[in-house]
Amino acid sequence: MLGSRVLLCLCTMTCCFTMLPTAGNTILHFGPCRISVSMGEIRTSFTAIKTNIDKRNLSLKSSDKCCIVHKVFNFYVDKVFKHCQTESSYINRKISSIANSFLSIKRKLEHCHDENKCLCGQESTERFKQILVNYEGLNVTSAAMKSLGELDILLDWMEKSP
């Protein structure tokens, strides 16, 4: 009798300790599944990767920056925004607002491009080709929504670009 109580107590304590997060871990709930994850460690690692990528992307020559931005804005206006529709009229209006802003920027960049101030070098051409290859590898709607979801990368790059 005493042995079964001790065994029950040990089993209960073991179960409780396995449910407790370890130092710095977060318990994530996915329906009935619960897992302990070190989100801080994952975010720290991702931030290091993103910082490295951002530094590499900012290393374009000034004329290449103008060119890649011109091409990317054309890409968003001509391909992405046309295929971004959600069930939410509010979100659709926000997408439309961003699209209008991009159209305005695109027109301003075209003036610079037309005056040959925005020449395209090999590096910017290759980088843009890679964007197109990735985009065209997905179905149109999925690709457009993925591109919209990655807009923060472009916006951060534009703001950090000297």
C-alpha positions as CSV (number, residue, x, y, z in Angstrom):
1,M,0.0,0.0,0.0
2,L,2.8,2.4,1.0
3,G,4.8,1.4,-2.0
4,S,1.9,2.1,-4.4
5,R,1.5,5.6,-2.9
6,V,5.2,6.3,-3.3
7,L,5.1,5.1,-6.9
8,L,2.0,7.2,-7.6
9,C,3.7,10.2,-6.0
10,L,6.9,9.7,-8.1
11,C,4.9,9.3,-11.3
12,T,2.9,12.4,-10.6
13,M,6.1,14.4,-9.8
14,T,7.8,13.1,-13.0
15,C,4.8,14.2,-15.1
16,C,4.8,17.6,-13.4
17,F,8.5,18.2,-14.0
18,T,8.3,17.2,-17.6
19,M,5.6,19.8,-18.1
20,L,7.6,22.6,-16.6
21,P,9.6,24.7,-19.0
22,T,13.3,24.7,-18.5
23,A,15.1,28.0,-18.0
24,G,14.3,30.4,-20.8
25,N,11.9,28.0,-22.6
26,T,8.3,28.7,-23.5
27,I,5.5,26.2,-23.6
28,L,3.8,26.3,-27.0
29,H,0.3,24.9,-27.4
30,F,-0.6,23.4,-30.7
31,G,-4.1,22.0,-30.1
32,P,-3.6,19.1,-27.7
33,C,0.2,19.1,-28.1
34,R,2.4,21.0,-25.8
35,I,6.1,21.5,-26.3
36,S,8.8,23.3,-24.6
37,V,10.9,25.5,-26.9
38,S,13.7,28.0,-26.5
39,M,12.2,30.8,-28.6
40,G,14.8,33.2,-27.4
41,E,17.6,31.0,-28.7
42,I,15.8,30.6,-32.1
43,R,15.1,34.4,-32.4
44,T,18.7,35.2,-31.4
45,S,20.0,32.9,-34.1
46,F,17.6,34.2,-36.7
47,T,18.5,37.8,-35.9
48,A,22.2,37.0,-36.4
49,I,21.4,35.4,-39.8
50,K,19.1,38.3,-40.8
51,T,21.7,40.9,-39.8
52,N,24.3,39.1,-42.0
53,I,21.9,38.9,-44.9
54,D,21.0,42.6,-44.5
55,K,24.7,43.6,-44.5
56,R,25.2,41.6,-47.7
57,N,22.2,43.2,-49.4
58,L,23.2,46.7,-48.4
59,S,26.6,46.2,-50.1
60,L,25.2,47.1,-53.6
61,K,26.7,50.0,-55.5
62,S,24.5,53.1,-55.5
63,S,23.5,52.7,-59.1
64,D,22.6,49.1,-58.5
65,K,20.4,50.1,-55.5
66,C,18.5,52.4,-57.7
67,C,18.1,49.7,-60.4
68,I,17.0,46.9,-58.0
69,V,14.5,49.2,-56.3
70,H,13.1,50.3,-59.6
71,K,12.7,46.6,-60.7
72,V,11.3,45.5,-57.4
73,F,8.7,48.3,-57.4
74,N,7.7,47.4,-60.9
75,F,7.5,43.8,-59.8
76,Y,5.2,44.6,-56.8
77,V,3.0,46.9,-58.9
78,D,2.7,44.7,-62.0
79,K,2.6,41.3,-60.4
80,V,2.2,41.1,-56.7
81,F,-0.6,43.6,-55.7
82,K,-2.8,42.4,-58.6
83,H,-3.1,39.0,-57.0
84,C,-3.4,39.9,-53.3
85,Q,-7.0,39.5,-52.3
86,T,-8.3,38.5,-48.9
87,E,-11.7,38.0,-47.4
88,S,-11.2,41.1,-45.4
89,S,-12.2,44.4,-47.1
90,Y,-10.2,46.2,-44.4
91,I,-7.0,44.3,-45.4
92,N,-7.8,44.7,-49.1
93,R,-8.0,48.5,-48.6
94,K,-4.6,48.4,-46.8
95,I,-3.1,46.4,-49.7
96,S,-4.5,49.0,-52.1
97,S,-3.1,51.8,-50.1
98,I,0.4,50.3,-50.2
99,A,0.0,49.5,-53.9
100,N,-0.9,53.2,-54.6
101,S,2.2,54.3,-52.6
102,F,4.4,51.9,-54.6
103,L,2.9,53.2,-57.8
104,S,3.8,56.7,-56.8
105,I,7.4,55.7,-55.9
106,K,7.6,53.6,-59.1
107,R,6.7,56.7,-61.2
108,K,9.3,58.8,-59.4
109,L,12.0,56.1,-60.0
110,E,11.1,56.0,-63.7
111,H,12.1,59.6,-64.1
112,C,15.4,58.8,-62.6
113,H,15.7,55.7,-64.7
114,D,14.8,57.5,-67.9
115,E,17.5,60.1,-67.2
116,N,20.1,57.3,-67.0
117,K,20.8,58.0,-63.4
118,C,19.7,54.5,-62.5
119,L,21.8,52.1,-64.6
120,C,21.6,48.4,-64.0
121,G,24.7,46.5,-63.4
122,Q,25.2,42.8,-63.5
123,E,24.8,42.3,-59.7
124,S,21.4,44.0,-59.5
125,T,20.2,42.2,-62.7
126,E,21.3,38.8,-61.2
127,R,19.7,39.5,-57.8
128,F,16.4,40.5,-59.5
129,K,16.5,37.4,-61.7
130,Q,16.7,35.3,-58.5
131,I,13.6,37.1,-57.1
132,L,11.7,36.3,-60.2
133,V,12.8,32.6,-60.2
134,N,11.6,32.2,-56.6
135,Y,8.3,34.0,-57.4
136,E,7.5,32.1,-60.5
137,G,8.2,28.8,-58.7
138,L,5.0,29.2,-56.8
139,N,1.4,29.5,-57.8
140,V,0.4,33.1,-58.6
141,T,-1.8,33.7,-55.5
142,S,0.6,32.0,-53.1
143,A,3.6,33.8,-54.6
144,A,1.8,37.2,-54.3
145,M,0.8,36.6,-50.7
146,K,4.3,35.4,-49.8
147,S,5.8,38.5,-51.5
148,L,3.3,40.7,-49.5
149,G,4.4,38.9,-46.3
150,E,8.0,39.7,-47.1
151,L,7.4,43.3,-47.7
152,D,8.9,44.2,-44.3
153,I,12.3,43.0,-45.6
154,L,12.1,45.5,-48.5
155,L,10.9,48.3,-46.3
156,D,13.6,47.7,-43.7
157,W,16.2,47.6,-46.5
158,M,15.0,50.8,-48.0
159,E,15.1,52.6,-44.7
160,K,18.6,51.4,-43.8
161,S,19.9,52.1,-47.3
162,P,22.2,55.2,-47.2
